């Protein structure tokens, strides 16, 4: 399966990212399923806002969404694409 993540918007307070709007799509053969959502970051980040990359934020969301060893975002998409 091929996953494509995009960060659509970032929200910050006092230069610290507090949440992000994301888009994630998964493709398998001719089927594609997509989702958008918001992710709140409960802890303040340590990376200055102007040094944050899209890849970093995608990684934070993916890591924070892991339950029982698997991303809940990816799991839901996989169920729909199968």
N, C-alpha and C positions, 0 to 999 in steps of 0.2 A: 504494500500500500504506500502511496505517495502522499505525504502531508505537506500542505503549504500554509504557513502562518503569515499574517500581516498584522501590524499594529496600526490601527486606524486613528486613534487619538490617545494622547497622554494627558493626565490631569495631575497637577502639582500644587503644593502649598509650601510657601517659603522655600522654593527651589528643590523640594523633595517630592518625588513621584508618589502619588497616593493611590492612583488607579489608572487603568488603561482599557480602552475599547479595542477588542481584537476580532479578527476573522480567521477561521481555520477551515480548510477544505481537505478532503481526502478523496483520492481516486483509486479505483480498482477496475481494471479493464475499461469498459465504456461507462461505468457508473461514477458519478461524483456527488458527494454530499457536502454541504457547507453549513457553517454556523457562525453567528456573531454573538459577542457577549461582552460584559464588563467584568473586570477583575480588580478587586480592592486589595491593596497591599497593606496588611495590618501593622507592619513594622517599617520604620523610616529607613530609607536606603542610605548608603554611604557613598554612592557614586554621584558626583556633581551632575546636575541635570544636563548641562551642555556636553557631557562626555558619555551619556547613555546612548547606546545603539539599539536599533530595532531588535537585533539578535539577542541582546541582553534581556530585553523586556519579554520577548517570546520565551526565552529560557526560564525566566522567573515564573511566568504563568504556568508553563508546563511542569516545572518542578513543584510549584505550590498546589497543583491540581492532582498530584499523585495520591491515590488511596489504594491500599493493598497492592502496591508495586506497579500500578498502571495509572496513567492520566485519565481522569474521568471524562475529560473533553474528548480525547481520542477514542475511548471505549464507546461512548455514545455514538460517535460518528461511524465507527466500525460496525456497530449493530445495524445502523441504517443503510450502509452501503452494501452489505452482504445480501 
